[in-house]
């Protein structure tokens, strides 16, 4: 792999992204079709995903308050919305290895921007996540959450920011998984460990003396900019700063990697 990139590498990558943006409507329609095909013949369709999250919240909400001896409603808010946010982040990263592998039969036969496949993948993830809105509304009502219109807007701003970060990281993983077949297993292992180390079913004050689990945990900041508005809190400045930093670093890394590997993706 060359260490230096030519002007044609940079311009080729930029051109690919411009072509992808011109196909936004196609990405949305194809993603919607994928959702329809995935649940063809099913009675509830994608709402099975909604039901799954609802049942997880109910069962974990019955178990963990007893384990931690914390029956306060604020803990249930923290657990429910943390789990909902994790259900967006984890599947997006866990399924990123198939972005280019599953589309190999398309881009090897016809000319299409490679970034389109990653963009379509993230649109699909967002569409599926939006099926969680009934669960979010239920939790707001059941756990007596007081939120304002500003909180709703900050939630969607956080969702947009996290989606952009996941797009960049998924792009990186999609390219690397074409070349290195052990990466999917590593990603799934890290996601499992991160689920345990991230304040989802436990609150920061429960981990006294273990602040590194929060300070150096990127998933905490991604979840916080989505969860805090949903429980009626203002997002900490440190969470926004960390999220923006992750976005810039992941975007730069994805662009450099794509510029280097774009010509070889079809041959991996």
LINBELUR-V556205 format. One line per field, one symbol per residue. phi: phi as a letter, one per 20 degrees, with the letter a starting at -180 (. if undefined). psi: psi as a letter, one per 20 degrees, with the letter a starting at -180 (. if undefined). burial: + if it has 24 or more other C-alpha atoms within 12 Angstrom, else -. A space follows every 50 residues. Layout:
phi = ???
psi = ???
burial = ???
This chain:
phi = .feddeffffffffffffffffdgffffffffffffffdfnefemfffff fffffffffffeefgffelcdffffffffffffffffeffffffeffege ffdgfefedbebfffffffffffffffffffeggffffffffdledcdff ffffffffffffffffffffffffffffdceefgffffffffffffeefd dcegffdfncfffdfddffffffffdfgffdmdfffgfffffffffffff ffffffffffdgfdgfdf
psi = pqhqprhhgghggghghghghikghhggghghhhgghhkpiqgiciihgg hggghgggghhhghhhgilnjqhhhhgggghghghhiggghghhjhhjgh ghjhigiihqoqphihhhghghgghggghiiighgghghgghjlpoqrhh hghhghggggghhgghgghhgghgghihhoiigghgghghhgghhhipng jqqhiilpjlihighkohhghghhihgghhjkqppqhhggggghghgggh ggggggghhhigiigii.
burial = --------+--++-+++--+---+--++--++--+----------++-++ --++-+++-++--++--------+++++++++++++++++++++++++++ +-+---+----++++++++++++++++++++++-+++-++--+-+----- ++-+++++++++++++++++++++++++----++--+---+---+-++++ +++---------++--+++++++++++++++++++---++-+++-++--+ +--+++++++++--++--
